[in-house]
Amino acid sequence: MDGYEVLPSSHLRPLDLIISLPNANWIPNVSEDDTLVCVRMDRSFYTADFRKVPQLYFQGMYYLLYVLCRPPSEVIVEHLYHLIWHKLDRSKDFVVEMGVGSDVRGRVRKDLVRELNILHKVLSAKIKTLREQFPERAPQFRKLTYCETGMTFDWCALDCAPQTYTLTLLTFASFQQHFLEALACHDYFADWSLHPATDKPHDIDLSIMGAINPHLEEVIRFYMQGVPVWLIRPPSQFPKDANIGGRCAPSLPDHLDKQCLLDAIPIYKEGPSAFRNRACQGLRAHSIRLGHAAYIIPQHEQGMYNSLKTLSSGAYQCPGLQLWTCCQLLKRHRLRSHK
């Protein structure tokens, strides 16, 4: 996008890929894309993160177009889902728990966890209504169910499982990710997929992420739906008679965190692809290691708990066991709260 050749006629001929925008109001700076995909300090994946920057479109991840964008800083506090873009602050949001041994472990503030639970319940109620309204589309709801389950697991861990700050940050961001994905899937099935085909394009919805796409036919389809879309193609495919309204300087959102998390292992080392999109979406239950129980264990249950503790020490090899352990902690927590 920055490389040009000066022709004898003094015109500039582009040498790199050209991005044109039929309905969006900015251009993602794909030249800043980092092929080294790893977790950053805010638990995002920088330009590879679908919550931060529009990604290359692939049919298997159709719902990524409908992910909510982060609102401007001056109005985000008033947004219904403002916690989904909340950046965890160690000094304000992380409460250290006593009696956890040599490691500093803790949990997110209880008021934040309660607010996350409210968001979880509201979205889960919408998803339940959607399933009842369209029972014949149940096979298409697999991704929706997966993200809803991920939300439940993440909230359960945040509420009941003391962890190091790094793992707490990862769990908190994982909840945010699953919530946005579940909401995008719900909005697609409940709204976008029901839009009738028309000859006139719908008004553009700048509150959703949109996508970058090299296929003209798909770009036209999204344009007619009112989805923000960017057409990327080489100069050889750019028509000579194209109507160009003006040039737009590529940019990136100002809330991106480029610094990698300490000791973060790269999960992908190539350019944009479906594999990269998938790599940045995993639940990674094996990455969330549960801490101590933070409650008094009755004497008659001590033997069972010791066995469970021994098994859960290797739970990173068995996500199903980890989820079961977390659910047991949640069950006990609820029983104690009712007494």
C-alpha positions in Angstrom: 0.0 0.0 0.0 3.0 2.3 0.4 4.9 1.1 -2.7 4.4 3.1 -6.0 6.1 3.3 -9.3 6.2 6.6 -11.1 5.1 6.2 -14.7 6.4 8.5 -17.6 3.0 10.2 -17.4 3.8 11.2 -13.8 1.0 8.9 -12.6 1.6 6.6 -9.6 1.1 2.9 -10.2 0.7 0.9 -6.9 3.0 -2.1 -6.5 1.4 -3.6 -3.3 -2.1 -4.8 -2.5 -4.9 -2.3 -2.8 -7.7 -2.0 -0.2 -10.9 -0.3 -1.3 -13.8 0.4 1.0 -17.3 0.7 -0.4 -19.1 1.6 2.9 -16.6 1.7 5.8 -15.0 4.9 7.1 -11.4 3.7 7.8 -8.9 1.2 6.4 -7.1 -1.3 8.6 -3.4 -1.0 8.2 -2.6 -4.6 7.2 1.1 -3.6 6.6 1.4 -3.4 10.4 0.1 -7.0 10.8 2.4 -9.1 13.0 2.9 -12.6 11.7 4.1 -13.7 15.1 0.9 -14.4 16.9 1.2 -14.5 20.7 -0.6 -13.3 23.7 -0.1 -9.6 24.5 -0.1 -7.8 27.8 -3.9 -7.2 27.6 -4.4 -10.9 26.6 -5.3 -9.9 23.1 -3.5 -11.1 19.9 -2.8 -7.6 18.5 -3.8 -7.4 14.9 -4.7 -11.1 14.8 -7.4 -10.6 17.4 -11.0 -10.6 16.0 -12.1 -8.4 18.9 -9.7 -5.7 18.0 -9.2 -5.6 14.2 -11.3 -6.9 11.2 -9.9 -10.2 10.0 -9.8 -11.9 6.6 -13.2 -13.5 5.9 -13.6 -17.2 5.8 -17.0 -18.9 5.4 -16.5 -21.2 8.4 -16.2 -18.1 10.7 -19.1 -16.1 9.2 -20.1 -14.7 12.6 -16.8 -12.8 13.1 -18.3 -10.0 10.8 -21.0 -9.4 13.5 -18.7 -9.0 16.5 -19.3 -5.8 18.3 -16.6 -3.1 18.0 -15.2 -1.4 21.0 -17.1 1.9 21.5 -15.2 5.2 21.7 -13.5 5.8 25.1 -15.8 8.8 25.8 -19.0 6.7 25.7 -17.9 3.2 26.5 -18.8 3.5 30.2 -22.4 4.0 29.2 -22.5 1.0 27.0 -24.6 -2.0 28.0 -21.7 -4.3 27.6 -18.9 -2.0 28.8 -17.3 -4.8 30.9 -16.7 -6.8 27.8 -14.0 -4.3 26.9 -12.8 -3.6 30.4 -9.1 -3.8 30.8 -8.3 -5.6 34.1 -6.2 -3.5 36.5 -4.1 -5.4 38.9 -4.1 -2.8 41.7 -7.9 -2.2 41.5 -9.5 -5.4 40.2 -7.4 -8.2 41.6 -8.0 -9.2 45.2 -5.2 -11.3 46.8 -6.4 -14.2 49.0 -4.7 -15.2 52.2 -3.3 -18.7 52.8 -2.4 -19.6 49.2 1.2 -20.6 49.9 4.2 -19.0 48.3 2.5 -18.0 45.0 0.5 -14.7 45.0 -3.0 -15.9 44.0 -6.3 -14.1 44.1 -9.6 -13.5 42.3 -11.4 -10.7 40.5 -13.4 -8.3 42.6 -16.7 -9.7 43.5 -18.7 -6.8 42.1 -17.1 -7.4 38.7 -17.8 -11.1 38.8 -21.5 -10.4 39.7 -21.8 -8.0 36.8 -20.3 -10.6 34.5 -22.8 -13.1 35.8 -25.6 -10.8 34.9 -24.3 -10.4 31.4 -24.0 -14.2 31.1 -27.5 -14.8 32.3 -29.0 -12.2 30.0 -27.2 -13.5 26.9 -28.0 -17.2 27.9 -31.7 -16.3 28.1 -31.6 -14.8 24.6 -29.8 -17.9 23.3 -32.5 -20.1 24.9 -35.2 -18.1 23.3 -33.4 -18.4 19.9 -33.3 -22.2 20.2 -37.0 -22.3 21.0 -37.8 -20.0 18.1 -35.8 -21.9 15.5 -35.5 -25.6 16.7 -34.9 -26.7 13.1 -31.6 -24.8 13.0 -30.2 -26.6 16.0 -27.3 -28.1 14.0 -26.2 -24.6 13.1 -26.0 -23.6 16.7 -22.9 -25.6 17.6 -20.5 -22.7 17.7 -23.1 -20.7 19.7 -23.4 -23.6 22.2 -19.6 -23.9 22.4 -19.2 -20.2 23.3 -22.0 -20.3 25.8 -20.3 -23.2 27.5 -17.0 -21.3 27.5 -18.7 -18.3 29.2 -20.0 -20.6 31.9 -16.6 -22.2 32.5 -14.8 -18.8 32.6 -17.2 -17.2 35.0 -17.1 -20.3 37.2 -13.3 -20.1 37.4 -13.4 -16.3 38.1 -15.9 -16.8 40.9 -14.5 -19.8 42.6 -10.9 -20.4 41.7 -8.0 -18.3 43.0 -5.2 -18.0 40.4 -2.1 -16.0 39.7 -2.8 -12.6 38.3 -1.6 -13.7 34.8 -4.1 -16.7 34.7 -6.8 -14.5 36.2 -6.2 -12.0 33.3 -6.3 -14.8 30.8 -9.6 -16.2 32.3 -11.2 -12.7 32.4 -10.3 -12.1 28.8 -11.4 -15.5 27.8 -14.9 -14.7 29.2 -14.9 -11.5 27.2 -13.9 -13.4 24.0 -16.6 -16.1 24.4 -19.2 -13.5 25.2 -18.5 -11.5 22.0 -18.5 -14.6 19.9 -21.8 -15.9 21.4 -23.4 -12.5 21.0 -22.2 -12.3 17.4 -23.6 -15.8 16.6 -26.9 -14.9 18.3 -27.2 -11.6 16.4 -26.5 -13.4 13.1 -29.2 -16.0 13.6 -31.8 -13.7 15.2 -31.3 -10.7 12.9 -28.7 -10.6 10.1 -29.6 -13.9 8.5 -33.2 -12.9 8.3 -32.6 -9.7 6.3 -34.5 -10.0 3.0 -32.6 -9.5 -0.2 -33.2 -6.1 -1.7 -31.9 -4.0 -4.7 -31.0 -1.2 -2.3 -28.2 -1.5 0.2 -29.1 -1.3 3.9 -27.6 1.4 6.0 -24.1 0.5 7.2 -23.9 -0.7 10.8 -20.6 0.7 12.1 -21.1 -0.9 15.5 -20.0 -4.3 14.2 -16.5 -5.4 13.1 -16.9 -6.4 9.5 -14.2 -8.2 7.5 -11.5 -7.9 4.8 -12.4 -10.0 1.7 -10.6 -10.6 -1.6 -13.8 -11.9 -3.3 -15.8 -9.3 -5.1 -19.1 -11.2 -5.1 -19.0 -11.7 -1.3 -18.0 -8.0 -0.8 -21.1 -7.0 -2.8 -23.3 -9.3 -0.7 -22.0 -7.8 2.6 -22.3 -4.3 1.2 -26.0 -4.9 0.4 -26.5 -6.1 4.0 -24.9 -3.0 5.5 -21.9 -4.9 6.9 -18.6 -2.9 6.9 -16.3 -4.6 4.4 -12.9 -4.0 2.7 -12.0 -5.4 -0.7 -8.3 -6.3 -0.9 -6.8 -7.2 -4.3 -3.5 -6.8 -6.3 -3.2 -3.9 -8.7 -3.7 -6.4 -11.6 -7.3 -6.9 -10.5 -8.1 -3.3 -10.0 -10.2 -2.0 -12.9 -8.9 1.0 -14.8 -12.3 2.6 -14.9 -13.0 2.4 -11.2 -14.6 5.4 -9.5 -12.3 6.5 -6.7 -13.8 8.9 -4.3 -10.5 9.7 -2.5 -7.6 8.2 -0.6 -7.6 7.1 3.0 -4.6 6.6 5.2 -4.5 3.1 6.7 -4.6 3.0 10.5 -5.1 0.8 13.5 -7.3 1.2 16.6 -5.6 3.2 19.4 -6.4 0.6 22.1 -4.1 -2.1 20.8 -1.4 -3.5 23.1 1.7 -4.6 21.1 3.8 -5.8 24.0 3.9 -9.6 24.4 3.1 -11.2 27.7 6.1 -12.3 29.6 7.2 -15.8 28.5 4.3 -16.0 26.0 4.7 -18.8 23.5 3.8 -18.0 19.9 0.8 -19.9 18.8 1.1 -19.1 15.1 3.9 -17.7 12.9 2.3 -17.1 9.5 0.1 -14.5 7.8 -3.7 -14.2 7.9 -5.5 -17.4 7.3 -8.4 -19.6 8.6 -5.8 -21.5 10.7 -4.7 -18.2 12.3 -8.3 -17.2 13.1 -8.9 -20.6 14.7 -5.7 -20.4 16.7 -6.8 -17.2 18.4 -10.2 -18.6 19.4 -9.5 -21.7 21.5 -11.0 -22.1 24.9 -7.7 -23.5 26.2 -9.2 -24.9 29.4 -5.8 -26.5 30.0 -4.2 -23.1 30.4 -6.4 -22.2 33.4 -5.1 -23.9 36.5 -7.3 -23.8 39.6 -5.8 -22.7 42.9 -6.8 -23.6 46.5 -10.4 -24.0 47.5 -10.6 -21.0 49.8 -13.2 -22.7 52.2 -13.1 -25.1 55.1 -13.3 -28.7 54.1 -15.3 -31.0 56.5 -13.3 -33.8 58.0 -15.4 -36.6 56.4 -14.6 -35.2 53.0 -10.9 -34.7 53.5 -9.9 -38.0 51.9 -12.0 -37.3 48.8 -10.6 -33.8 48.5 -7.0 -35.0 48.7 -7.6 -37.4 45.9 -9.3 -34.7 43.8 -6.4 -32.3 44.6 -3.9 -34.9 43.4 -5.8 -35.4 40.1 -6.4 -31.7 39.5 -2.6 -31.0 39.8 -2.4 -32.6 36.3 -5.6 -31.1 35.0 -3.8 -29.2 32.3 -3.7 -32.5 30.5 -7.4 -33.1 31.0 -9.7 -30.1 30.3 -12.8 -32.2 31.1 -11.5 -33.0 34.6 -10.6 -29.4 35.1 -14.1 -28.3 34.1 -15.6 -30.9 36.5 -13.4 -29.7 39.3 -14.5 -26.1 38.7 -18.2 -27.1 38.7 -17.7 -28.9 42.0 -16.2 -25.7 43.5 -19.1 -23.7 42.2 -21.7 -26.1 43.6 -20.0 -26.0 47.1 -19.8 -22.2 46.9 -23.5 -21.9 46.2 -24.5 -24.4 48.9 -22.5 -22.3 51.5 -24.0 -19.1 50.3 -27.5 -20.4 51.0 -26.8 -21.4 54.5 
